[in-house]
Amino acid sequence: MSAQNSNGMGTTYIVYAVILAIAVIQVVVAMAMGPSLGRMLILAVIQAYLAVMFFMHLRDEKSTLRLALIPGTLFVLVMLNMIWADSFRLMVLRPFAK
């Protein structure tokens, strides 16, 4: 295996540095211009993509597995969204006002 094909720690450190830089950019932008949902969401998606692809080794998997994970992830997010509303109701132990 040549040095070009090796998957060494250099890539890991670069990705980690990029994720850290994006986090610093998020803090600086939020402090300077105020938090914007669009900007913060885009930067968070980039951070999540890098973390999943490199640190969870999803980039080494087949594309069919990646595509199979998307509906499962969306299902979990939708189910969590339904449960969160009920958890707020349970904090006060009474049903929603009508």
KELOMI-692324 format. One record per residue (C-alpha): residue number from 1; residue in three letters; x, y, z. Coordinates in steps of 0.5 Angstrom, whole numbers, plus 500, padded with zeros to 3 digits. Layout:
<nodes>
+-----+------+-----+-----+-----+
|  nr | rest |  c1 |  c2 |  c3 |
+-----+------+-----+-----+-----+
| NUM |  ALA |   X |   Y |   Z |
...
+-----+------+-----+-----+-----+
</nodes>
This chain:
<nodes>
+-----+------+-----+-----+-----+
|  nr | rest |  c1 |  c2 |  c3 |
+-----+------+-----+-----+-----+
|   1 |  MET | 500 | 500 | 500 |
|   2 |  SER | 503 | 507 | 498 |
|   3 |  ALA | 503 | 513 | 502 |
|   4 |  GLN | 498 | 516 | 498 |
|   5 |  ASN | 493 | 511 | 499 |
|   6 |  SER | 494 | 510 | 507 |
|   7 |  ASN | 489 | 513 | 511 |
|   8 |  GLY | 493 | 515 | 517 |
|   9 |  MET | 492 | 520 | 522 |
|  10 |  GLY | 494 | 526 | 518 |
|  11 |  THR | 487 | 526 | 515 |
|  12 |  THR | 484 | 525 | 522 |
|  13 |  TYR | 487 | 531 | 525 |
|  14 |  ILE | 485 | 535 | 519 |
|  15 |  VAL | 478 | 534 | 519 |
|  16 |  TYR | 478 | 535 | 527 |
|  17 |  ALA | 482 | 542 | 526 |
|  18 |  VAL | 476 | 544 | 521 |
|  19 |  ILE | 471 | 542 | 525 |
|  20 |  LEU | 474 | 546 | 531 |
|  21 |  ALA | 475 | 552 | 526 |
|  22 |  ILE | 467 | 551 | 524 |
|  23 |  ALA | 465 | 551 | 532 |
|  24 |  VAL | 470 | 558 | 533 |
|  25 |  ILE | 467 | 561 | 527 |
|  26 |  GLN | 460 | 559 | 529 |
|  27 |  VAL | 461 | 563 | 536 |
|  28 |  VAL | 465 | 569 | 533 |
|  29 |  VAL | 459 | 570 | 528 |
|  30 |  ALA | 454 | 569 | 533 |
|  31 |  MET | 457 | 574 | 538 |
|  32 |  ALA | 458 | 579 | 532 |
|  33 |  MET | 452 | 579 | 528 |
|  34 |  GLY | 447 | 575 | 533 |
|  35 |  PRO | 445 | 568 | 532 |
|  36 |  SER | 442 | 566 | 525 |
|  37 |  LEU | 438 | 560 | 525 |
|  38 |  GLY | 440 | 559 | 517 |
|  39 |  ARG | 447 | 560 | 518 |
|  40 |  MET | 448 | 556 | 524 |
|  41 |  LEU | 444 | 550 | 521 |
|  42 |  ILE | 448 | 550 | 515 |
|  43 |  LEU | 455 | 550 | 519 |
|  44 |  ALA | 452 | 545 | 524 |
|  45 |  VAL | 450 | 540 | 518 |
|  46 |  ILE | 457 | 541 | 515 |
|  47 |  GLN | 460 | 539 | 522 |
|  48 |  ALA | 455 | 533 | 523 |
|  49 |  TYR | 457 | 531 | 516 |
|  50 |  LEU | 465 | 531 | 517 |
|  51 |  ALA | 464 | 527 | 524 |
|  52 |  VAL | 459 | 522 | 521 |
|  53 |  MET | 464 | 521 | 514 |
|  54 |  PHE | 470 | 521 | 518 |
|  55 |  PHE | 470 | 519 | 525 |
|  56 |  MET | 464 | 514 | 524 |
|  57 |  HIS | 468 | 511 | 518 |
|  58 |  LEU | 461 | 512 | 513 |
|  59 |  ARG | 465 | 514 | 507 |
|  60 |  ASP | 468 | 507 | 507 |
|  61 |  GLU | 462 | 504 | 506 |
|  62 |  LYS | 458 | 503 | 500 |
|  63 |  SER | 453 | 508 | 498 |
|  64 |  THR | 447 | 504 | 498 |
|  65 |  LEU | 448 | 503 | 506 |
|  66 |  ARG | 449 | 511 | 506 |
|  67 |  LEU | 442 | 512 | 503 |
|  68 |  ALA | 439 | 507 | 507 |
|  69 |  LEU | 441 | 511 | 513 |
|  70 |  ILE | 437 | 517 | 511 |
|  71 |  PRO | 430 | 514 | 512 |
|  72 |  GLY | 432 | 511 | 518 |
|  73 |  THR | 435 | 518 | 521 |
|  74 |  LEU | 429 | 522 | 518 |
|  75 |  PHE | 424 | 517 | 522 |
|  76 |  VAL | 427 | 518 | 528 |
|  77 |  LEU | 427 | 525 | 528 |
|  78 |  VAL | 420 | 525 | 526 |
|  79 |  MET | 418 | 521 | 532 |
|  80 |  LEU | 423 | 525 | 537 |
|  81 |  ASN | 419 | 531 | 535 |
|  82 |  MET | 412 | 528 | 537 |
|  83 |  ILE | 415 | 525 | 543 |
|  84 |  TRP | 418 | 532 | 545 |
|  85 |  ALA | 411 | 535 | 545 |
|  86 |  ASP | 408 | 530 | 550 |
|  87 |  SER | 414 | 531 | 555 |
|  88 |  PHE | 413 | 538 | 555 |
|  89 |  ARG | 406 | 536 | 557 |
|  90 |  LEU | 408 | 532 | 562 |
|  91 |  MET | 413 | 537 | 566 |
|  92 |  VAL | 407 | 540 | 569 |
|  93 |  LEU | 403 | 534 | 569 |
|  94 |  ARG | 396 | 536 | 566 |
|  95 |  PRO | 394 | 536 | 559 |
|  96 |  PHE | 394 | 542 | 554 |
|  97 |  ALA | 389 | 547 | 555 |
|  98 |  LYS | 384 | 547 | 550 |
+-----+------+-----+-----+-----+
</nodes>
